[in-house]
Amino acid sequence: MSSSIVKQLAIATVGRDVGMEIRRHVQNWSRPVGRFGYRLNRAVAAPLHRVVLNPVNRARYRGRQNRRLEIGPGHDVLEGFETLDVTTRRNVTYVGNALRLPLPSDAFAVVYASHIIEHIPWYQVAGAIREWVRVLKPGGVLQIWTPNGLRIAKAFVDAEESGSQDFYRDGWWRFNSERDACKWASGRFYSYGDGSGRSHPNWHMSLFSPRYLCGLLEDAGLTDVREMDHSEVRGHDHGWINLGVCGTKRSIS
């Protein structure tokens, strides 16, 4: 049972404060099991998927029209999308690294990555974007969503210098029951791993502003680069801190 379901059931039964405390205890109990399962997946199941299922799925989808790829899918797959992740599970088509996609060039009409690029080291993001562009067909579109570092930074500075509560618009208070601006900004900049303080892929390793992310797409050779509107989010919308940028791969003339 997911922690979000535990939270909803607990709040509905005993109220918000007690419900959130129950959820916290359930998360603490489940972390060791989750860490073990993740390591086992990376060590055994993911390599098997990479060797056995990646070639099968490449052959299965080869030649299909209007192919679309989601890098780092959530638990709910976007309809009509092939998926790639570092671990295997029911909704993963390919296991691989976002810096070296195990996929052919010029294959996809859309490549979509929502809240994935911030988990890549900041000095490797340009290479990752070039790799994502590689698998796009000419005329295909790359769509990236990530936390808006500039908005977060501005809200943090305003809160510290003038007492602004603009950051309350985010409504995200993980490990921050007192709603402190510095703890909020820390969580949004760095994330929280699995909550244990240990190494985990959920930590953030890069930061983006609209200018910088647009520049990265332009440097990768994309055209018609622009900031996206929230109505263009596919799947889960991360709300007030969400930054989306897209660009188109040049057509062969």
C-alpha positions in Angstrom: 0.0 0.0 0.0 1.5 3.4 -1.0 2.2 6.1 1.6 -0.3 8.4 -0.1 -3.1 5.9 0.4 -2.1 5.3 4.0 -2.2 9.1 4.5 -5.7 9.5 3.0 -7.1 6.6 5.0 -5.6 7.8 8.2 -6.7 11.4 7.8 -10.2 10.3 6.9 -10.4 8.1 10.0 -8.6 10.0 12.8 -8.0 13.5 11.5 -5.1 15.3 9.8 -2.5 15.6 12.6 -2.9 12.1 13.9 -3.1 10.8 10.3 0.1 12.4 9.3 1.8 10.9 12.3 0.6 7.5 11.4 1.8 8.0 7.9 5.3 9.0 9.2 5.5 5.8 11.3 4.4 3.6 8.3 7.1 5.3 6.2 9.8 4.6 8.8 8.8 1.0 9.1 8.8 0.5 5.3 12.1 2.2 4.5 14.4 -0.8 5.2 12.2 -3.0 3.0 12.1 -0.4 0.3 15.9 0.1 0.3 16.5 -3.7 0.1 14.0 -4.0 -2.7 15.6 -1.2 -4.6 19.1 -2.7 -4.3 17.8 -6.1 -5.3 16.1 -4.6 -8.3 19.3 -2.8 -9.4 21.5 -5.8 -8.8 19.4 -8.6 -10.2 16.1 -7.8 -11.9 17.2 -4.6 -13.8 20.2 -6.3 -15.4 18.0 -9.3 -16.5 15.5 -6.9 -18.0 18.3 -5.0 -19.8 19.7 -8.3 -21.3 16.4 -10.1 -22.1 13.6 -7.6 -22.4 15.3 -4.6 -23.9 16.0 -6.4 -27.2 12.6 -7.9 -27.2 10.9 -4.6 -26.8 13.1 -2.8 -29.3 12.0 -5.4 -31.9 8.4 -5.2 -30.8 8.2 -1.4 -31.3 10.5 -1.0 -34.3 8.8 0.5 -37.3 5.7 1.7 -35.3 4.5 5.2 -36.2 4.3 8.1 -33.8 6.4 6.5 -31.1 6.6 8.4 -27.8 9.1 7.8 -24.9 8.8 8.8 -21.3 12.1 8.9 -19.4 11.6 8.0 -15.7 7.9 7.2 -15.6 5.8 7.4 -12.4 3.6 4.5 -11.3 0.9 5.6 -13.8 2.2 5.2 -17.3 1.3 7.9 -19.9 -1.0 6.3 -22.4 0.7 5.3 -25.7 4.3 5.9 -24.3 7.2 3.5 -24.1 9.1 4.0 -20.9 12.7 3.9 -19.6 13.9 3.7 -16.1 17.0 2.5 -14.1 14.9 -0.2 -12.4 12.4 -2.6 -13.7 8.7 -2.9 -12.8 5.5 -3.6 -14.6 5.3 -0.3 -16.5 8.9 -0.1 -17.7 9.7 -0.9 -21.3 13.4 -0.4 -21.2 16.0 -0.4 -18.4 18.8 1.9 -18.9 20.7 5.1 -18.0 19.3 8.5 -19.1 22.8 9.5 -20.2 23.1 6.5 -22.6 19.7 5.5 -23.9 19.6 1.9 -25.2 17.6 3.1 -28.2 18.1 3.9 -31.8 18.5 7.4 -33.2 15.7 9.3 -34.9 13.0 7.0 -33.4 10.5 9.1 -31.4 8.0 11.8 -32.2 8.0 12.9 -28.5 10.5 12.4 -25.7 9.0 13.4 -22.3 10.9 13.7 -19.0 9.1 15.0 -15.9 11.2 15.7 -12.8 14.0 13.6 -14.0 16.7 16.0 -15.2 17.3 17.5 -11.7 18.5 14.0 -10.6 21.3 14.1 -13.1 24.6 15.8 -11.9 24.6 19.5 -13.0 27.8 19.0 -15.1 26.2 16.2 -17.1 22.8 17.7 -18.0 23.9 19.1 -21.3 25.1 15.7 -22.4 21.8 14.1 -21.2 19.8 16.5 -23.3 21.9 15.8 -26.4 21.3 12.1 -25.8 17.5 12.7 -25.6 17.6 14.8 -28.8 19.5 12.0 -30.5 16.6 9.6 -30.2 14.1 12.2 -31.5 12.9 12.0 -35.1 13.4 15.1 -37.2 10.4 17.3 -36.3 10.0 15.5 -33.0 9.5 17.4 -29.7 11.4 17.2 -26.4 9.4 18.2 -23.3 11.1 18.6 -20.0 9.6 19.5 -16.6 11.6 20.2 -13.5 11.5 22.4 -10.3 11.8 26.1 -11.2 15.0 27.0 -9.3 14.6 30.7 -9.9 11.1 30.8 -8.5 12.1 28.8 -5.4 15.2 31.0 -4.9 13.2 34.2 -5.2 10.5 33.0 -2.8 13.1 31.9 -0.2 15.0 35.3 -0.4 11.7 37.2 -0.1 10.7 35.1 2.9 14.0 35.7 4.7 14.4 39.4 3.9 10.8 40.7 4.0 8.7 37.9 5.7 6.9 37.1 2.5 4.8 33.9 2.5 4.7 33.6 -1.2 6.3 30.1 -0.8 3.1 29.0 0.9 1.6 28.8 -2.5 3.6 25.6 -3.1 1.8 23.8 -0.2 4.6 21.2 0.1 5.7 20.6 3.7 7.7 17.3 3.7 9.7 17.1 7.0 8.6 20.7 7.7 5.6 20.8 10.0 6.5 24.3 11.2 6.5 25.6 7.5 9.9 27.2 7.8 11.1 28.9 4.6 14.6 27.6 4.8 13.6 24.0 5.3 11.1 24.4 2.5 13.7 25.7 0.1 16.2 23.0 1.2 13.6 20.3 0.4 12.8 21.8 -3.0 16.4 22.3 -4.0 17.9 19.1 -2.7 14.8 16.8 -2.2 15.1 14.2 0.7 16.3 10.9 -0.7 14.3 8.2 0.9 14.0 10.1 4.2 16.8 8.1 5.9 19.7 10.5 5.0 21.4 7.7 3.0 22.4 7.6 -0.7 19.3 7.4 -2.9 18.4 8.4 -6.4 15.7 10.8 -5.2 18.3 13.4 -4.3 18.5 16.5 -6.6 21.8 17.2 -8.2 21.1 20.1 -10.6 19.2 23.4 -10.6 17.4 25.2 -13.5 16.0 28.6 -14.4 13.8 29.1 -17.5 16.7 30.9 -19.2 19.2 28.2 -18.5 17.0 25.3 -19.5 15.9 27.0 -22.7 19.6 27.7 -23.5 20.4 24.0 -23.0 17.8 22.9 -25.5 19.0 25.5 -28.0 22.6 24.4 -27.5 21.5 20.8 -28.3 20.2 22.1 -31.7 16.5 22.3 -31.0 14.4 25.0 -32.5 11.1 26.8 -31.4 12.3 26.5 -27.8 9.8 27.9 -25.4 8.5 27.7 -21.8 5.4 25.6 -21.5 2.1 26.3 -19.9 0.7 24.1 -17.0 -2.0 23.0 -19.3 0.7 21.1 -21.3 1.7 18.9 -18.3 1.2 15.2 -19.0 0.4 13.1 -15.9 1.2 14.6 -12.5 1.5 18.3 -12.2 4.0 19.5 -9.5 2.2 22.7 -9.2 3.5 26.1 -8.3 7.2 25.2 -8.6 6.8 23.4 -12.0 8.9 24.6 -14.9 8.4 23.2 -18.4 10.4 23.8 -21.5 10.1 22.2 -25.0 11.8 22.4 -28.3 11.7 20.7 -31.8 14.4 18.8 -33.6 15.2 20.3 -36.9 13.7 18.5 -39.9 16.0 17.2 -42.6 15.7 19.5 -45.6 
